[in-house]
Amino acid sequence: MRRIQGISKLTSYLKAVNYPLTEKEIHDLIENKKLPHKKLVNNIIIFDLDQIDWWINHNRTKEL
C-alpha cells in the first residue's frame, strides 16, 4: 500500500502528478469530507495514494 503522511507531502505529490492544490484547498476538502484520508491520533493525517489517484481521475473526468 502506498501511503504518505501530512498535507505538505500530499501537496508535493499532487504537484508531481499535475494536479496541484494549495494546503488551504486540501484543508477545505478534508473538512468537507471530499478528499479520501484517515485521521490518526494527534491530528496526524494519512493519505492512501491509490485512493488519491482514484480521486484525481474522478475529478478530472468531472472537469471535462
Phi, psi and omega per residue, in radians:
M1 nan 2.334 3.130
R2 -1.661 2.021 -3.129
R3 -2.306 2.594 2.990
I4 -2.291 2.772 -3.096
Q5 -2.069 2.239 3.024
G6 1.706 2.607 -3.087
I7 -1.214 -0.629 -3.118
S8 -1.123 -0.648 3.086
K9 -1.211 -0.611 3.098
L10 -1.156 -0.722 3.120
T11 -1.063 -0.679 3.098
S12 -1.131 -0.745 3.127
Y13 -1.107 -0.807 -3.116
L14 -1.093 -0.667 3.089
K15 -1.106 -0.709 -3.120
A16 -1.149 -0.519 3.139
V17 -1.741 0.294 3.052
N18 1.099 0.718 3.039
Y19 -2.415 1.089 -3.007
P20 -1.216 2.371 3.022
L21 -2.338 2.640 3.076
T22 -1.426 2.876 3.090
E23 -1.077 -0.643 3.119
K24 -1.128 -0.740 3.109
E25 -1.070 -0.713 3.120
I26 -1.139 -0.777 3.089
H27 -1.002 -0.778 -3.141
D28 -1.097 -0.736 3.124
L29 -1.110 -0.710 3.118
I30 -1.138 -0.810 -3.117
E31 -1.047 -0.642 -3.137
N32 -1.585 0.158 3.104
K33 0.976 0.747 -3.130
K34 -1.983 0.087 3.134
L35 -2.292 2.202 -3.118
P36 -1.130 2.248 -3.133
H37 -2.855 2.945 3.018
K38 -2.290 2.303 3.075
K39 -1.762 2.192 3.096
L40 -1.785 -3.041 3.118
V41 -1.052 2.728 3.134
N42 1.039 0.511 3.107
N43 1.019 0.503 3.026
I44 -1.340 2.259 -3.113
I45 -1.957 2.252 3.140
I46 -1.977 2.388 3.091
F47 -2.074 2.253 3.037
D48 -1.536 2.020 -3.031
L49 -1.145 -0.468 3.051
D50 -1.133 -0.729 3.086
Q51 -1.186 -0.678 3.113
I52 -1.113 -0.756 3.108
D53 -1.050 -0.745 3.094
W54 -1.065 -0.791 -3.126
W55 -1.055 -0.760 3.112
I56 -1.059 -0.875 -3.133
N57 -1.055 -0.718 3.107
H58 -1.060 -0.791 -3.126
N59 -1.263 -0.599 3.074
R60 -1.133 -0.654 3.124
T61 -1.123 -0.711 -3.138
K62 -1.174 -0.507 -3.112
E63 -1.285 -0.398 -3.078
L64 -1.302 nan nan
